[in-house]
Amino acid sequence: MVALKINGREHKVEAEPDTPLLFVLRDTLGLTGTKYGCGIGQCGACTVLLDGQAIRSCQLPIDSAGDQAITTIEAIEADPVGRRVVEAWVGIEVPQCGYCQSGQVMAATGLLKQTSKPTDSDIADAMTNLCRCGTYNSIAAAVRRAAA
């Protein structure tokens, strides 16, 4: 039994300690907003916040989460920074297919929690999630808008 703090609630889950957080979120808890993409931490579709920092949940064993707060896309609008990011995403109409967008929003929120006024270089360095539709210019514009 592993206890996890997810979206402000404690969850006790029956899973092996080395189970990736992504699978517990999706398969055990039904929080399917966090997407499975590549499974090797490259694409970023599985990005969540761990104590406010963006991490790839497909690479984090649940026993490594400890008592840190995990935030998924399902609760991001409860966070003032996350709400600004979502409003910017909607205002600029960033998504096309949308598959990567929950991870993109989480990465942007993590960036703005760490650096409230990021430079274009900060945005390029932090926004490493892949987008098959190529919405990178719109993503960067939305991050700039959310930071304004």
Secondary structure by P-SEA (a helix, b strand, c coil): ccccccccbbbbbbcccccccccccccccccccccccccccccccbbbbcccbbbcccccccccccccbbbccccccccaaaaaaaaaaaaacccccccaaaaaaaaaaaaaaacccccaaaaaacccccccccaaaaaaaaaaaaac
